[in-house]
């Protein structure tokens, strides 16, 4: 999230398999940071919704959940690539 309260999104990594391996640690940290940011936003929405009595999520909530799933899939892919090349 930026200083003015808007959401900031890290773009998906688009490197080759070789560069993914070379940048594995860096990308892994980027993914972890973005997931933590999105998780914080999700929790804040749930807390605000509970206070306001809303029971449904909004479009951004669903988008954030989908982005978390994409990041986790990318992390699994990186882990598999890295572990195969490390063997």
C-alpha positions as CSV (number, residue, x, y, z in Angstrom):
1,X,0.0,0.0,0.0
2,X,1.3,3.4,-0.8
3,X,1.5,6.4,1.5
4,X,-1.7,7.8,0.2
5,X,-3.6,4.6,1.0
6,X,-3.9,3.2,-2.5
7,X,-2.9,-0.3,-3.3
8,X,0.4,-0.9,-5.0
9,X,0.9,-4.1,-7.0
10,X,4.2,-5.7,-7.8
11,X,4.2,-6.9,-11.4
12,X,4.6,-10.7,-12.1
13,X,8.1,-11.8,-12.8
14,X,8.7,-12.5,-16.5
15,X,12.2,-13.8,-16.7
16,X,13.6,-17.0,-18.2
17,X,14.1,-20.2,-16.2
18,X,17.8,-19.3,-15.9
19,X,17.2,-15.8,-14.7
20,X,14.5,-17.1,-12.3
21,X,17.1,-19.4,-10.7
22,X,19.7,-16.6,-10.6
23,X,17.2,-14.3,-9.0
24,X,15.5,-16.9,-6.9
25,X,16.2,-15.4,-3.5
26,X,15.2,-11.9,-4.6
27,X,12.0,-13.0,-6.3
28,X,11.1,-15.2,-3.3
29,X,11.4,-12.1,-1.0
30,X,9.3,-10.0,-3.4
31,X,6.6,-12.6,-3.4
32,X,6.6,-12.9,0.4
33,X,6.5,-9.1,0.7
34,X,3.5,-8.8,-1.7
35,X,1.7,-11.7,0.0
36,X,2.2,-10.0,3.4
37,X,0.9,-6.7,2.0
38,X,-2.1,-8.3,0.4
39,X,-2.8,-10.3,3.6
40,X,-2.7,-7.1,5.6
41,X,-5.2,-5.5,3.2
42,X,-7.5,-8.5,3.4
43,X,-7.5,-8.5,7.2
44,X,-8.1,-4.8,7.2
45,X,-11.1,-5.2,4.9
46,X,-12.5,-8.0,7.1
47,X,-12.1,-5.9,10.2
48,X,-13.7,-2.9,8.6
49,X,-16.6,-5.1,7.2
50,X,-17.2,-6.6,10.7
51,X,-17.4,-3.1,12.2
52,X,-19.7,-1.9,9.5
53,X,-21.8,-5.0,9.5
54,X,-21.1,-6.0,5.9
55,X,-21.0,-9.7,5.1
56,X,-19.9,-9.7,1.5
57,X,-16.5,-8.9,0.1
58,X,-15.9,-6.3,-2.6
59,X,-14.3,-6.7,-6.0
60,X,-10.9,-5.7,-4.6
61,X,-11.1,-8.4,-2.0
62,X,-11.6,-11.0,-4.7
63,X,-8.9,-9.5,-6.8
64,X,-6.4,-9.6,-3.9
65,X,-7.4,-13.3,-3.1
66,X,-6.8,-14.2,-6.7
67,X,-3.4,-12.4,-6.7
68,X,-2.4,-14.2,-3.6
69,X,-3.2,-17.5,-5.3
70,X,-1.2,-16.5,-8.4
71,X,1.8,-15.5,-6.2
72,X,1.6,-18.8,-4.3
73,X,1.5,-20.7,-7.6
74,X,4.6,-18.8,-8.8
75,X,6.4,-19.5,-5.6
76,X,5.7,-23.2,-5.9
77,X,7.0,-23.1,-9.5
78,X,10.1,-21.3,-8.4
79,X,10.6,-23.9,-5.6
80,X,10.2,-26.7,-8.1
81,X,12.6,-25.2,-10.6
82,X,15.2,-24.3,-8.0
83,X,15.0,-27.8,-6.3
84,X,15.3,-29.6,-9.7
85,X,18.3,-27.5,-10.7
86,X,19.9,-27.9,-7.2
87,X,19.8,-31.7,-7.4
